[in-house]
Amino acid sequence: MFARAYEPITFNPLKTQGDNGSLWDMIQIYDQLVEYQPGSLDVQPGLASSWTISPDGKTYTFHLRSARFSTGAPVTAQDVKFSIDRFASPTVDSAYAGFLAAAYKSSDTPNADTFVIHLSRPDAGFLAALAVPVASITPEAIVKKEGENGFGSSPVGSGPFELAQWARGRFVKLVRNPYYWRTGRPYLDSVTINYVPNDNTRVLQVQSGQAEVAESIPYTQVANLSSQPGVSVQSAPIVAYDAIWLNNSYPPLADVNVRQALNYALDKPAINKAVYADKAAISNSTLAQTKYWSGSVAPYSYDLAKAKQLIAASKYPHGFNLSLKVPAGDSVYNSVAVIAKSEWAPLGVNVSIQPQETNSLFTAYSAGNYQAAIPQPATTSDVLVPDELALAWLVWSKGYQSYFTQYKDPAVANMVLQANEATTNAARATLWPQIQQKSMADAPWVPIVFPPSLTAVRSNVHNFSTLRSGWWDLADTWVN
């Protein structure tokens, strides 16, 4: 049994709003054309056994392997075209198409084993974007028959597992896909993923043996849990990002002086020590620590005097009320919220902490129904290059709206688009640190740390690993 901190909202790849409860479960059910594997920062073959990219960067030709869905039906080039066309359609994929597939023009299937994508312009992040769960390959006939909501409850994919049972609010049971194209995989006949939002309960379950694996182990409990017989805590670097997200449409937070003041008034090194047991790195970016991240950009220092000066120069010199929504039962983020409430009080910012169940919290967040929030227990990049996060967070687009913060800066957006279209590594390596510097100065939200993944694993579990993207390849895991 796998104890997870949050549950899926849907298994329809194109109807998630980016919640990891959905994405990291559905990755076990679906294949993508390309995928990540342990130990590599570059995408590897998935349903596409190989591919070529034209010299102008606009045409991608994928050679498809022989694979079958969990129903036994073959995965056809038409299924691939159907899935990727939908992934790139803003009317179907309202949350992701606008930034992951903005350059998508058309596709065709010249033969049964080949799929070709045509872009309107070069997009250096496009190949990596095809590894995200929302770019999963689905069976056209079943999606059309079931409809969007029906398919979200009864998914069919060609990945290592298929969905056997989903008891909402309780657990997901996955069983082995007998038609999986990787011979001998998965090793496990079934996986039960329990929804256990309370940190202490997850720890107790893995300690007692009720759960073999538990994610999101509290930093303060790592040493104690690691000392227990038969249990280890894996710390893995992932492209994760912890921040307090700000709704820039809330009038006080529309003022850059206020946003900068909130950053200067929060003692992040102290938070790292008190909450993260000094196991995280202080964030110096508005994005996660992906390729092209620069250590030369300074994080916001703790400077209460400067924070007070900025508030005094803002439109809200006497402060304001601020509600801060956090995941209920999550000790890390509740602790961060308590510290923020205390440290922002000298600015006249009256913080009210509002714990909320994770699904309803993220739903409210994605609807813009918040002032400040830590919207989910983990915010990660699905790819290991900065394009996905930058296009989603720093370029306002209909549907995702700068990760629902309403942040808009035309200069930053133009720089992101320029970096995304750059076809040389040298140009991208120059542009991305500049974007990092400029967006940090804008202070669209409050970066805190780059956290590692902390997962408790019992000794009878073998070959369990966490990918840099944050999810797990359970097809290679076994239990004795």
Order of alpha helices (4+ residues) and beta strands (2+ residues): beta-alpha-beta-beta-beta-beta-alpha-alpha-beta-beta-alpha-alpha-beta-beta-beta-alpha-beta-alpha-beta-beta-alpha-alpha-beta-alpha-beta-alpha-beta-alpha-beta-beta-alpha-alpha-alpha-alpha-beta-beta-beta-beta
